[in-house]
């Protein structure tokens, strides 16, 4: 069974990894291999596509270096194709919820609360479009027997539907988070409807698929996990 993985890195990060720093040093090829062989012991991973956006240092200057280290770790496998989009920082007016919340914890808003505030909003652009287009292209070209799409982004419903219903391909939607960890259905009902099957990632899968630390590379400087990724869940 020929398998191709399509990993929505932005969606995966925010759903599962943002508050679980101990899982971020993740070898997604090893994770893909575990998921595919659990489905079919004879599965072969033809390609792992990882879709991400280059972060901006405007909000968190340290984020750029951490991402660069992680992408270098992915590239070191020689088995992962990285497809990049971009983050755009947009300044805009947004309506403030009442009572408002803020960071750092303990900040007290003066009253009366404003109705609108001017904020810098990071937006990820381009990765979901690339993922959807690549999935449909590969299905049309018969490049896989089964595709695994790791996402909970409903923007990908139509590409998955085309692959399954119009091209007759098997597409497994891999939920980035377990149902009991979310406050809404996972995967989204519209994704479940068009998928051939739904799969889940448990914490043991993430633990087993971590890169070594340090990660040795031939004729290159070893890569080390960012120091604040070593510890456990981030409490917010």
C-alpha positions in Angstrom: 0.0 0.0 0.0 1.5 3.3 -1.1 0.8 6.1 1.4 1.4 9.8 1.2 1.0 12.1 4.2 -0.2 15.7 4.2 0.4 17.4 7.5 -1.2 20.7 8.2 1.5 21.9 10.5 -0.2 25.1 11.6 -3.4 23.4 12.5 -1.5 20.5 14.3 0.6 23.0 16.3 -2.3 25.0 17.6 -4.5 22.0 18.3 -2.0 19.7 20.0 1.5 21.1 20.4 1.1 24.7 21.5 0.3 23.8 25.1 2.3 20.5 25.0 5.9 21.7 24.5 7.3 18.3 25.4 6.0 16.9 22.1 7.3 19.6 19.7 10.6 18.0 18.8 8.6 15.6 16.6 9.8 13.5 13.8 6.7 13.6 11.6 8.1 10.9 9.3 8.4 8.5 12.3 4.8 9.4 13.3 3.6 8.8 9.8 5.2 5.4 9.7 3.6 4.4 13.0 0.1 5.6 11.8 0.4 3.9 8.4 1.6 0.5 9.7 -1.0 0.5 12.4 -3.5 0.8 9.5 -1.7 -1.7 7.2 1.5 -3.6 8.3 2.6 -3.6 4.6 2.3 0.1 4.1 5.1 2.1 2.6 5.5 5.8 3.0 6.2 7.3 -0.4 6.2 10.9 0.9 5.5 13.0 4.0 4.4 16.6 3.1 4.7 19.1 5.9 2.9 22.4 5.4 3.9 25.3 7.5 4.4 29.1 7.5 7.5 31.0 8.4 6.8 32.7 11.7 7.4 36.4 12.3 9.7 37.7 15.0 7.5 40.8 15.6 5.5 39.2 18.3 8.0 36.6 19.7 11.6 37.2 18.5 12.7 33.8 19.8 10.1 32.0 17.7 12.1 32.3 14.5 15.2 30.5 15.8 13.1 27.7 17.3 11.3 27.2 14.0 14.5 27.2 12.1 16.0 24.5 14.3 12.9 22.4 14.0 12.7 22.7 10.2 16.4 21.8 10.0 15.6 18.7 12.0 12.8 17.7 9.6 15.1 18.3 6.6 17.8 16.1 8.1 15.6 13.0 7.6 15.8 13.4 3.8 12.2 12.0 3.8 10.0 15.1 4.4 9.0 17.7 1.9 8.4 21.1 3.5 5.9 23.4 1.8 5.9 26.9 3.2 3.4 29.7 3.4 3.7 33.0 5.2 2.5 34.8 8.3 1.1 38.3 7.8 0.9 40.6 10.7 -2.3 42.8 10.3 -3.2 45.7 12.5 -6.9 46.0 12.9 -9.7 47.1 15.1 -11.5 44.3 16.9 -14.5 44.2 19.3 -13.4 43.6 22.9 -15.2 40.9 25.0 -16.6 42.0 28.3 -15.2 41.4 30.8 -11.8 41.5 29.0 -8.9 39.2 29.6 -5.2 40.0 29.1 -1.7 38.8 29.5 0.2 38.9 31.8 -2.1 37.2 34.3 -3.4 39.6 36.9 -3.6 42.6 34.7 -6.6 44.7 35.7 -8.5 46.6 32.9 -9.6 50.1 33.8 -13.3 50.7 33.6 -15.3 51.6 31.7 -14.1 48.9 29.2 -13.5 50.1 25.6 -15.8 48.6 23.0 -12.9 48.2 20.4 -9.2 47.8 20.6 -6.5 48.0 18.0 -4.4 44.8 17.8 -1.7 43.1 15.8 -3.1 39.9 14.4 -0.9 37.2 12.9 -2.5 35.3 10.0 -1.2 32.2 8.2 -1.5 32.4 4.4 -1.1 29.8 1.7 -0.5 26.5 3.3 -4.1 25.1 3.3 -4.4 26.0 -0.4 -1.1 24.2 -1.2 -2.2 21.1 0.8 -5.5 20.9 -1.0 -4.1 21.3 -4.5 -1.4 18.7 -3.9 -3.9 16.2 -2.6 -6.1 16.5 -5.6 -3.2 16.5 -8.0 -1.7 13.3 -6.4 -5.1 11.6 -6.4 -5.6 12.5 -10.1 -2.2 11.1 -11.0 -2.7 7.9 -8.9 0.3 8.7 -6.8 -1.0 6.9 -3.7 -3.3 4.1 -2.6 -4.1 5.9 0.6 -3.6 9.5 1.7 -3.4 10.6 5.3 -4.5 14.2 5.9 -3.6 15.5 9.4 -5.9 18.4 10.0 -9.1 19.7 11.5 -9.4 22.5 9.0 -12.7 22.5 7.2 -11.3 24.5 4.4 -9.9 21.1 3.2 -13.3 19.4 3.0 -13.7 20.0 -0.8 -10.2 18.7 -1.8 -10.8 15.6 0.3 -14.3 15.1 -1.2 -12.9 15.3 -4.7 -10.3 12.7 -3.9 -12.7 10.3 -2.3 -16.0 10.8 -4.2 -14.9 11.8 -7.6 -11.5 10.1 -7.9 -12.3 7.0 -5.8 -9.2 7.4 -3.5 -9.0 6.4 0.1 -8.3 9.4 2.4 -7.8 9.0 6.1 -8.4 12.2 8.1 -6.0 12.1 11.1 -7.4 14.3 13.9 -4.7 16.5 15.5 -6.4 16.2 18.9 -8.4 13.6 20.8 -12.1 14.2 21.2 -11.9 14.5 25.0 -9.3 17.2 24.6 -11.5 19.5 22.5 -14.6 21.5 23.2 -16.1 20.6 19.8 -16.4 17.6 17.5 -13.0 16.3 16.3 -12.7 15.9 13.4 -15.3 18.4 12.3 -18.4 16.6 11.1 -17.9 18.0 7.5 -14.5 16.3 7.4 -15.7 13.1 8.8 -18.5 13.0 6.2 -16.0 13.0 3.2 -13.2 10.9 4.8 -12.8 7.2 4.1 -11.7 6.8 7.7 -10.8 8.8 10.8 -7.7 8.1 12.9 -6.4 9.7 16.1 -2.9 10.3 17.6 -2.4 9.4 21.2 0.3 10.8 23.4 2.3 7.6 23.2 2.6 8.0 19.4 4.1 11.5 19.9 6.5 10.3 22.6 7.7 7.4 20.5 8.3 9.7 17.5 10.6 12.3 19.1 13.9 13.2 17.5 17.0 12.5 19.7 18.4 15.4 21.6 21.0 16.3 20.4 20.2 15.3 16.8 23.5 14.3 15.1 23.9 15.2 11.4 26.6 14.1 9.0 29.3 16.8 8.6 27.0 19.4 10.2 26.6 20.8 13.6 24.2 18.8 15.8 20.8 20.2 16.4 19.5 20.7 20.0 15.9 20.9 21.1 14.9 24.4 22.1 15.4 24.6 25.9 11.8 25.5 26.7 10.5 22.5 24.7 12.1 20.1 27.2 9.5 20.6 30.0 5.9 19.5 30.3 2.6 21.0 29.4 2.3 24.8 29.2 -0.3 26.0 31.7 -2.2 29.1 30.6 
